[in-house]
Amino acid sequence: MAIAISNNEILTPSFSIYRLNQFGALEIFYEIKLTKATIIDIS
């Protein structure tokens, strides 16, 4: 991530949010996709 910050790289990350279904198995509840994202700070 430090290299992405210093090079001002454009990123396309995705985040999958999971939940348990009625059978107790994990399933993707929803997915967040970002486009043209940059990292400006890490704390």
Phi, psi and omega in degrees: 000327179298322178293320178298323178292310185292330179268359182052046182289144174272128184242158175229073182278157172225145181236121178260131178253124184253158172214167175272133177274185184294345179262001179085009179263150177287140174218154177288121180277312172199167183228137177251124178242128177253145176235146179055043181269148173229153176263126181251340182198147173235127179232000000 
